[in-house]
């Protein structure tokens, strides 16, 4: 993770499980919903939808520790609060392929 003031290089950026993010997403017509917490992964919503699974941080008071699903199409921006290194291998990531 880059420190404040360092220049970003052309490295691959991706959300990593266990990292803390602040996500602004669409709420009502005039408001954004702010979610700060730990990213726990991607989750399917229905047949074609995908969302971020976030564990809510202390800033959410009584909701801290609970999970929130944010649909990808509702996300306006994501701030990186603290990032963990991604230690996954870049192979097929466990996905199986059919070759006919």
C-alpha positions, 0 to 999 in steps of 0.5 A: 500500500502506498503511503500518503504523498507517494506517487502511484505507479501503474500497478494493478489495483484491486479490493482485497479482503480484510482491507478497510474501505469507506464506500459512498453509495446511492441512497435516497434521491438527495443523500449518499450512504456512507459505509466504513468497514472491512471488505469481506468479499464479493457476493451474488445478488439475485441472478445477475447482480454482484455486491460488496460484502462489508463488515461495518466499523465502529463508526456505525455505533450499534451496527458495528460488526454487522454485515452490509451488502452494497450493490456494485451499480450503487457505488459512487466512490471508494476511499482506501482507509487501510489496505492489506496485501493480496496474497492470492496466486494469479492462476485460475483462482479456483474457477473451473472452465469447460472446453468442449 
